[in-house]
């Protein structure tokens, strides 16, 4: 049987488990000490993944209901007194939305966007089915001592009321114009420990009080910045030491180790002072990613480096809009999936296509920038585009208008205001009829996909059109009549105004069409979609390939003219699907744990697991970006590529 001395040695060797708080003095009987050890071993197994935890079973789990709420619900209809888009935390500026409103008792309440609060302070968001209450964990127990922050919704953001949290932690909060100024007390960092675990490495940062912390990850280089100070001797302990060569009489052979295995001596850590704060720097071993949590009694920041680092979540973010993160299993592979479920029949929710430059179809931008420009609450990247010309390559239809036409009979998703959704392969057929009884096919509308024939450009393209190829003939049509015909000056030369009461026709390698469209010719434009019922839907986004239809995998990338390289690629994916009951799922599927990204066939199976009866692949790879409430959910912002378009979730203000 273990004695108190052995128990104390075990305790000092590793941090106490999250849900077990031990006395600081061990006046325990041997039997009680053994009970504590058994409980600690069980909790450690839960934390390491050896025993499935409740949060690891999100599809069956009941979201956490905090036992001791700290605030009462705040009405979403309360009027914001002021708001801004940046906060200053102890002098460091962050692009985070905030707002202030007046409570029923005339008290001024302060809120910070939930994803912004997570990013700047480390406050973790727990599962909830209540859109007006958000349980959080911050240097507290997630099961017995979680905090409950009231929620205030706006069109774009979900503000968490930090008024009581600020009082409890000693934050001083005030405003200066559009900036929220927060001054948090500086904590003392007393020690840093690390140890090997079956799943990777655990680093424990001991603090004398709760303190905000932020993460910056550039590739495998990780920097954790804490609002803390430390004794010079402790900082000196974690400074790089010169490597001294060791003489050897025989050449050594490198020992092969699995990816993600840390060196025997532990991961080198560097601690330094940066702008009156502490920065902890390290290089993450290949195959691992950081997972962060905090504990109390004593206060600790836990950094776990593990292959399955994504934190699983199930949060009703707003009525009809749910944020989920879960590992999905296919065979021996586990894929981290982040997705939003959107109930299209929920009053106040609307889905629509968005693109980077509302005044023109030319341009790409980070999705977070595009989402904020369109004032959407959530968004995912959409269809394909030409990164060089920054033009769309696929269908975009908004409120019944073709922003850009479909190409190559590729997959598309369509929806309308009634919540009806259709996912299928899509073709648009337009025909121009002349007064001389000639019928000319129009191959594309406002598209960056260039081919021989007739293309049409409307004012949605922009104020003017510049030829994309040499030897184009530009025909101007106003009020259903040809008013001008002139040759282009060459690719990327000249600008031809696009009339607001008509359109331009661009003739490429088609002299016969030029002779059929002399000035003063009357024309009539006809169009239809194939399948025809796409015409019943006012909003369309094209991408491809089609993955699932009527619960069956119908993947045929070659039929949609995708290249062999694209078909074989294993990459991060963006997908959209519907469960047939008016709920859409927009999802980001990342690399399998310890490996590469999913194939198209695998992502089709994963969407089936998510409950989709119809599903479509969107643009992926570095374009894969899922946005919610001001922040990117699925990846560090600097790793997300600039994209042309996306699908946005609008939350309409209450009347």
Order of alpha helices (4+ residues) and beta strands (2+ residues): alpha-alpha-beta-beta-beta-beta-beta-alpha-beta-beta-beta-beta-alpha-beta-beta-beta-beta-beta-beta-beta-alpha-beta-beta-beta-beta-beta-beta-beta-beta-alpha-beta-beta-beta-beta-beta-beta-beta-beta-beta-beta-beta-beta-beta-beta-beta-beta-alpha-beta-beta-beta-beta-alpha-beta-beta-alpha-beta-beta-beta-beta
